[in-house]
Amino acid sequence: MAVNLWPNPSLEEGVSEWTPTISMTVDQSAAQAWHGDYSMSLLTTGNYKSAKSDAVPVSESTQYTFSFYVYPTDATTIIEIGLYDQDDNDLFGHVASTYPAGQWTRVSITRPTGTGDTGLKAQFTKQTGADAVFYVDGLMLETGASASTFPVNLWPNADLEAGIDDWNLEGGASEILHSSVKAWQGTYSLYVDPAGDYDGAVSDVKSIVSESTQYALSFRLWTDDATQEWQIRVLDQDGNLINNEEMTLTADVWNLVTNIFTTGAGDTGIKLTVRTKAVGLNNVFWVDAIMVEAGAAASTWVNYETSGVEITPATLETEMQIFNPLVLNGVAWDMGPFIYTESSGVEINPPALQTQMQIFDPVVYAVDVPTAINPPLLQTEMQMFNPTVRAFRPFGWGEGSFLVNIYLKIRCRWNR
């Protein structure tokens, strides 16, 4: 699943992060919605009026694609989208056009950030045409040069890269932190240090659900103690219990935790509580990759970076026939003649993977260029076993390391 870096992508939590100029009115609206119950409505008086977002954290010198759905009420309104850095410097990426009235149209724009950039802002501008309201919904920001399918995950800041300001201590827990010590997806996770039984972390209310509807909650949890007992509780917006799951978990791995729940009549939001029921010896724990989806089954959030996580051909959006056991991403070693995918027996479809792959025997190698593999999260050391793919990182290495070369040859021979 693509990682959406844009907070509040369905505008279910309001539009407070958007600042309009004079003669531009911005509101959360239930009149039209592409995803969820709300969208953002924009109405201008006059031409070249805009609304700009707060900055979303990004990395410098990295290519990003911003996409959204727009619903004009008048087909003559020219709507422009522009991207800016945290200091309002123009990234020189603008798309301006008219769009069919009375329907949702997806628009995307791709630009690289500059050296030293830490944030990205989006700006919607009504250039010319009718002063008619238009709606925006389904916002998505992702690394790479193309827009992925809008994710079904309703939970904002799902990979916790944007911080933990929306999490609080539960019970007598002594500490919660935005931690880089462990992470299942990205760089950060939520670290919790409970002091006793029924201690943990509780989220703020997330207005992402509808009443009397079934949802699947899932996330990853790391604990150092298998004797610890857990409660995974979903509460409504008023703190009333919707569903509680109790369990024990495996130590020293990222456990997949699920809770299937149904909201009640009148429910408009949920809170998640992750807490201990009985504290073990090593009671600290980490939480990452939170998902809430409509329906009775949790989807697989594939982690392209962590050792041992299965990546199936369906997840790769390709049918890959890899008969060599090893795939590397890095700088080419002189290990034999290059055989390109287009002329080899190794089929990698569709071309959307945007890669020129050099096939050796016994090594399959992806050339390390900016568009080597789409999405960039796939740019990792990957071990291929037909019909599944597992990511692994044996240890770090320098470019052209002789020892690593020997290690990989041995591992390749072992896997045969």
C-alpha positions as CSV (number, residue, x, y, z in Angstrom):
1,M,0.0,0.0,0.0
2,A,1.3,3.4,-0.9
3,V,2.2,5.6,2.1
4,N,0.2,8.8,2.0
5,L,2.2,11.6,3.7
6,W,-0.6,14.1,3.6
7,P,-2.4,14.5,6.9
8,N,-6.2,14.7,7.0
9,P,-6.4,13.5,3.3
10,S,-10.2,13.1,3.3
11,L,-10.8,16.4,5.1
12,E,-12.8,14.6,7.8
13,E,-11.0,16.5,10.5
14,G,-11.8,20.0,9.2
15,V,-9.8,22.5,7.1
16,S,-7.9,24.4,9.8
17,E,-4.6,23.6,8.0
18,W,-5.7,25.7,5.0
19,T,-5.2,29.5,4.9
20,P,-7.3,31.5,2.4
21,T,-6.4,34.8,0.8
22,I,-8.8,37.8,0.7
23,S,-11.9,37.0,-1.3
24,M,-11.4,33.2,-0.9
25,T,-13.7,31.3,1.4
26,V,-12.6,27.8,2.6
27,D,-15.0,25.4,4.4
28,Q,-15.4,21.8,5.3
29,S,-18.4,20.7,3.3
30,A,-20.8,17.7,3.3
31,A,-22.4,18.9,0.0
32,Q,-19.9,16.8,-2.0
33,A,-17.5,14.1,-0.9
34,W,-15.3,11.8,-2.9
35,H,-14.0,9.9,0.2
36,G,-15.6,9.8,3.6
37,D,-18.3,12.3,4.5
38,Y,-16.6,15.6,3.8
39,S,-14.6,17.6,1.3
40,M,-13.1,21.1,1.2
41,S,-15.1,23.7,-0.6
42,L,-13.4,26.8,-2.1
43,L,-15.3,29.8,-3.3
44,T,-13.8,33.0,-4.6
45,T,-14.9,36.5,-5.6
46,G,-12.6,37.6,-8.3
47,N,-9.6,36.1,-10.1
48,Y,-6.3,34.7,-8.8
49,K,-7.5,34.0,-5.3
50,S,-5.9,31.2,-3.4
51,A,-5.8,28.9,-0.3
52,K,-2.5,27.5,0.8
53,S,-1.9,24.5,3.2
54,D,0.4,24.3,6.2
55,A,3.7,22.7,5.5
56,V,3.8,18.9,5.5
57,P,7.2,17.4,6.5
58,V,9.3,16.1,3.5
59,S,12.9,15.3,2.8
60,E,15.3,17.5,0.8
61,S,16.2,16.8,-2.8
62,T,13.5,14.2,-3.2
63,Q,10.8,13.8,-5.9
64,Y,7.2,13.9,-4.6
65,T,3.8,13.5,-6.3
66,F,0.8,15.4,-5.0
67,S,-2.6,14.3,-6.2
68,F,-6.2,15.2,-5.4
69,Y,-9.8,15.0,-6.6
70,V,-11.5,18.1,-7.7
71,Y,-15.3,18.7,-8.3
72,P,-16.1,22.0,-10.1
73,T,-19.7,23.3,-10.2
74,D,-18.9,25.4,-13.3
75,A,-16.8,24.1,-16.2
76,T,-15.4,27.5,-17.1
77,T,-13.5,27.9,-13.8
78,I,-9.7,27.5,-14.3
79,I,-8.3,25.8,-11.2
80,E,-4.5,25.9,-10.5
81,I,-2.5,23.7,-8.1
82,G,1.0,24.9,-7.1
83,L,3.6,23.5,-4.8
84,Y,5.9,25.5,-2.4
85,D,8.5,24.8,0.2
86,Q,8.2,25.6,3.9
87,D,9.4,29.2,3.3
88,D,6.8,29.7,0.5
89,N,9.5,29.5,-2.2
90,D,7.9,28.3,-5.5
91,L,8.9,24.8,-6.5
92,F,7.9,25.7,-10.0
93,G,5.3,23.0,-10.3
94,H,1.9,24.3,-11.4
95,V,-1.0,22.7,-13.2
96,A,-3.9,24.9,-14.3
97,S,-7.0,23.7,-16.2
98,T,-10.7,23.5,-16.4
99,Y,-12.4,20.3,-15.4
100,P,-15.8,18.8,-16.1
101,A,-18.5,20.2,-13.9
102,G,-20.5,18.0,-11.6
103,Q,-18.0,15.1,-11.4
104,W,-14.8,14.2,-9.6
105,T,-11.6,14.4,-11.6
106,R,-8.2,13.3,-10.3
107,V,-5.2,15.7,-10.8
108,S,-1.6,15.1,-10.0
109,I,1.6,17.1,-10.0
110,T,5.2,16.0,-9.5
111,R,8.1,18.1,-8.3
112,P,11.4,17.6,-6.5
113,T,12.2,19.4,-3.3
114,G,15.3,21.5,-3.1
115,T,18.4,21.3,-0.9
116,G,17.6,22.1,2.7
117,D,13.8,21.8,2.2
118,T,11.9,20.3,5.2
119,G,8.3,21.0,4.3
120,L,5.9,21.2,1.3
121,K,2.8,23.3,0.9
122,A,0.1,23.0,-1.7
123,Q,-1.9,26.0,-3.0
124,F,-5.2,26.0,-4.8
125,T,-5.9,29.0,-7.0
126,K,-9.0,30.1,-8.9
127,Q,-7.4,31.8,-11.9
128,T,-10.2,33.0,-14.2
129,G,-13.7,31.9,-15.2
130,A,-16.9,31.7,-13.2
131,D,-16.8,32.6,-9.5
132,A,-18.3,29.2,-8.6
133,V,-17.6,26.9,-5.7
134,F,-15.4,23.9,-6.3
135,Y,-14.6,21.0,-4.0
136,V,-11.4,19.1,-3.2
137,D,-11.0,15.7,-1.6
138,G,-8.7,12.7,-1.5
139,L,-5.4,14.5,-1.1
140,M,-2.3,12.4,-1.4
141,L,1.4,13.1,-1.1
142,E,3.9,10.4,-1.9
143,T,7.5,9.9,-3.0
144,G,8.1,9.1,-6.6
145,A,7.0,10.3,-10.0
146,S,3.5,8.9,-10.2
147,A,0.2,8.9,-8.3
148,S,-0.8,5.6,-6.6
149,T,-4.3,4.5,-5.9
150,F,-5.7,6.5,-3.1
151,P,-5.2,4.3,0.0
152,V,-8.1,2.9,1.9
153,N,-6.4,3.6,5.2
154,L,-8.5,6.1,7.1
155,W,-6.1,6.7,10.0
156,P,-4.1,9.9,9.7
157,N,-0.4,9.9,10.3
158,A,-0.5,6.1,10.0
159,D,3.2,5.6,10.0
160,L,3.8,8.2,12.8
161,E,6.4,10.0,10.8
162,A,4.7,13.4,11.5
163,G,4.9,13.0,15.3
164,I,2.8,11.8,18.2
165,D,1.0,15.0,19.3
166,D,-2.3,13.2,18.9
167,W,-1.3,10.5,21.5
168,N,-1.6,10.7,25.3
169,L,-0.6,8.7,28.3
170,E,-3.2,6.1,29.4
171,G,-3.5,5.2,33.1
172,G,-0.2,5.5,35.0
173,A,2.1,5.1,32.0
174,S,5.3,7.1,32.7
175,E,6.3,8.1,29.2
176,I,5.5,8.1,25.5
177,L,8.0,9.2,22.8
178,H,8.3,9.7,19.1
179,S,11.0,7.1,18.8
180,S,13.5,6.2,16.1
181,V,14.9,3.2,18.1
182,K,12.5,0.9,16.3
183,A,10.2,1.4,13.3
184,W,8.3,-1.1,11.2
185,Q,7.5,1.5,8.5
186,G,9.6,4.6,7.9
187,T,11.9,6.0,10.6
188,Y,9.7,6.5,13.6
189,S,7.2,4.7,15.9
190,L,5.3,5.4,19.1
191,Y,7.3,4.3,22.2
192,V,5.3,3.6,25.4
193,D,6.7,2.9,28.9
194,P,3.8,1.6,31.1
195,A,4.3,1.7,34.9
196,G,1.8,-1.0,35.8
197,D,-1.3,-2.9,34.7
198,Y,-3.8,-1.1,32.4
199,D,-1.2,1.5,31.4
200,G,-0.4,2.5,27.8
201,A,-1.3,5.1,25.2
202,V,-4.6,6.5,23.9
203,S,-5.1,8.5,20.7
204,D,-7.1,11.7,20.3
205,V,-10.6,11.3,18.7
206,K,-10.3,10.5,14.9
207,S,-13.4,11.6,13.0
208,I,-12.9,9.0,10.3
209,V,-15.9,6.7,10.8
210,S,-19.7,6.6,10.2
211,E,-22.3,5.3,12.5
212,S,-23.4,1.6,12.5
213,T,-20.5,0.6,10.2
214,Q,-18.0,-2.3,10.5
215,Y,-14.3,-1.5,10.4
216,A,-11.0,-3.3,10.6
217,L,-8.2,-1.9,12.8
218,S,-4.7,-3.2,12.4
219,F,-1.2,-2.1,13.5
220,R,2.2,-3.4,14.4
221,L,3.4,-3.8,18.0
222,W,6.9,-4.7,19.3
223,T,7.3,-6.0,22.8
224,D,10.4,-7.3,24.6
225,D,8.4,-9.6,26.8
226,A,6.2,-12.5,25.7
227,T,4.6,-12.8,29.2
228,Q,2.9,-9.4,28.9
229,E,-0.9,-9.4,28.4
230,W,-2.5,-6.8,26.2
231,Q,-5.8,-4.9,25.7
232,I,-6.5,-3.3,22.3
233,R,-9.5,-1.1,22.8
234,V,-11.5,1.0,20.4
235,L,-13.6,3.7,22.0
236,D,-16.2,6.1,20.5
237,Q,-15.8,9.9,20.5
238,D,-17.2,10.1,24.1
239,G,-14.9,7.4,25.5
240,N,-17.4,4.6,25.5
241,L,-16.0,1.1,24.7
242,I,-16.9,-0.2,21.2
243,N,-14.7,-3.3,21.2
244,N,-11.8,-4.8,23.3
245,E,-9.4,-7.5,22.2
246,E,-7.1,-9.2,24.7
247,M,-4.0,-11.2,23.7
248,T,-0.4,-12.1,24.4
249,L,2.2,-11.5,21.7
250,T,5.6,-12.8,20.6
251,A,8.6,-11.0,21.9
252,D,11.3,-9.3,19.8
253,V,9.3,-9.2,16.5
254,W,6.7,-6.8,15.0
255,N,3.4,-8.5,15.8
256,L,0.4,-7.8,13.6
257,V,-2.5,-6.8,15.9
258,T,-6.1,-6.6,14.7
259,N,-9.5,-5.5,16.1
260,I,-12.6,-5.8,14.0
261,F,-15.3,-3.5,15.4
262,T,-18.7,-2.0,14.5
263,T,-19.6,1.6,15.4
264,G,-22.9,2.4,17.2
265,A,-25.7,4.6,16.3
266,G,-24.6,8.2,16.5
267,D,-20.9,7.5,16.5
268,T,-18.8,10.0,14.6
269,G,-15.3,9.3,15.8
270,I,-13.1,6.7,17.5
271,K,-10.1,6.6,19.9
272,L,-7.5,3.8,20.0
273,T,-6.1,2.6,23.3
274,V,-3.1,0.2,23.4
275,R,-2.4,-0.9,26.9
276,T,-1.0,-3.7,29.1
277,K,-3.4,-5.8,31.1
278,A,-0.6,-7.5,33.0
279,V,2.8,-6.0,32.9
280,G,5.8,-8.3,32.3
281,L,9.4,-7.8,33.1
282,N,10.4,-5.7,30.1
283,N,7.2,-3.7,29.7
284,V,8.2,-1.1,27.2
285,F,6.6,-1.4,23.7
286,W,6.5,0.3,20.3
287,V,3.5,0.8,17.9
288,D,3.7,1.5,14.2
289,A,1.7,1.3,10.8
290,I,-1.8,1.9,12.1
291,M,-4.7,1.1,9.7
292,V,-8.4,1.6,9.9
293,E,-10.5,0.3,6.9
294,A,-14.1,-0.1,6.2
295,G,-15.1,-3.8,6.2
296,A,-14.4,-7.0,8.2
297,A,-10.9,-7.8,7.1
298,A,-7.5,-6.0,7.5
299,S,-5.5,-5.4,4.4
300,T,-1.8,-6.2,4.3
301,W,0.4,-3.2,4.7
302,V,3.6,-4.4,3.0
303,N,6.8,-3.1,4.5
304,Y,9.4,-2.8,1.7
305,E,12.2,-2.1,4.2
306,T,12.1,-4.6,7.0
307,S,13.7,-8.0,7.1
308,G,11.4,-11.1,6.5
309,V,8.3,-9.2,5.3
310,E,6.6,-11.0,2.5
311,I,6.0,-9.0,-0.6
312,T,3.7,-10.9,-3.0
313,P,3.4,-10.4,-6.7
314,A,0.0,-8.9,-6.2
315,T,1.4,-6.3,-3.9
316,L,4.1,-5.5,-6.4
317,E,1.3,-5.0,-9.0
318,T,3.2,-7.3,-11.3
319,E,3.6,-10.9,-12.1
320,M,7.3,-11.5,-11.5
321,Q,9.1,-14.7,-12.6
322,I,12.4,-14.5,-10.7
323,F,14.4,-17.7,-10.9
324,N,17.6,-16.3,-9.5
325,P,17.5,-16.1,-5.7
326,L,19.1,-12.7,-5.2
327,V,18.1,-9.1,-6.1
328,L,20.3,-6.2,-5.1
329,N,19.9,-2.4,-5.4
330,G,23.2,-0.5,-5.4
331,V,26.2,0.0,-7.6
332,A,26.9,-2.7,-10.2
333,W,29.7,-5.2,-9.6
334,D,31.6,-6.7,-12.5
335,M,30.1,-10.2,-12.3
336,G,29.4,-11.0,-15.9
337,P,27.6,-9.8,-19.0
338,F,24.4,-7.8,-18.6
339,I,21.1,-9.3,-19.8
340,Y,18.3,-6.8,-19.9
341,T,14.8,-7.6,-18.8
342,E,13.4,-6.9,-22.2
343,S,15.4,-9.7,-23.8
344,S,15.7,-12.2,-20.9
345,G,13.5,-15.0,-19.6
346,V,12.8,-13.0,-16.5
347,E,9.5,-11.3,-16.9
348,I,8.7,-8.1,-14.9
349,N,5.4,-6.5,-15.8
350,P,4.0,-3.9,-16.0
351,P,6.5,-1.3,-17.3
352,A,5.3,1.0,-14.4
353,L,8.0,-0.5,-12.3
354,Q,10.2,2.1,-14.2
355,T,13.4,0.2,-14.0
356,Q,16.2,-1.0,-16.3
357,M,17.1,-4.3,-14.6
358,Q,20.4,-6.0,-15.3
359,I,20.1,-9.7,-14.9
360,F,23.2,-11.7,-14.0
361,D,23.6,-15.3,-13.0
362,P,23.3,-15.8,-10.1
363,V,22.5,-12.2,-9.2
364,V,19.6,-10.0,-10.3
365,Y,20.5,-6.4,-10.1
366,A,18.4,-3.2,-10.3
367,V,20.4,-0.2,-11.5
368,D,20.5,2.6,-8.9
369,V,19.1,5.5,-10.8
370,P,16.4,8.0,-9.5
371,T,13.6,6.1,-11.3
372,A,15.1,2.7,-10.7
373,I,12.1,1.2,-9.1
374,N,8.6,2.6,-8.5
375,P,7.7,3.2,-5.8
376,P,11.0,4.3,-4.2
377,L,10.1,2.3,-1.1
378,L,11.0,-0.7,-3.2
379,Q,14.6,0.6,-3.4
380,T,15.9,-1.9,-0.9
381,E,18.0,-5.1,-0.7
382,M,15.5,-7.8,-1.7
383,Q,15.7,-11.5,-1.7
384,M,13.5,-13.2,-4.3
385,F,11.9,-16.6,-4.0
386,N,9.3,-17.5,-6.6
387,P,6.4,-16.9,-6.1
388,T,7.0,-14.6,-3.1
389,V,9.5,-11.9,-2.4
390,R,11.1,-11.3,1.0
391,A,13.1,-8.2,1.9
392,F,16.3,-8.6,3.9
393,R,19.2,-6.5,5.2
394,P,22.0,-8.7,6.4
395,F,24.2,-5.8,7.4
396,G,25.4,-2.5,6.1
397,W,28.1,-2.3,3.5
398,G,30.3,0.1,1.6
399,E,30.3,0.3,-2.2
400,G,32.0,-2.7,-3.8
401,S,32.8,-4.4,-0.5
402,F,34.7,-7.6,-1.1
403,L,33.4,-9.3,2.0
404,V,29.8,-8.6,1.1
405,N,30.4,-9.9,-2.3
406,I,31.6,-13.2,-0.8
407,Y,28.8,-13.3,1.7
408,L,26.1,-12.9,-1.0
409,K,27.7,-15.6,-3.2
410,I,27.6,-18.0,-0.3
411,R,24.0,-17.1,0.6
412,C,23.0,-17.4,-3.0
413,R,24.5,-20.9,-3.1
414,W,22.8,-21.8,0.2
415,N,19.4,-20.8,-1.0
416,R,19.7,-23.0,-4.1
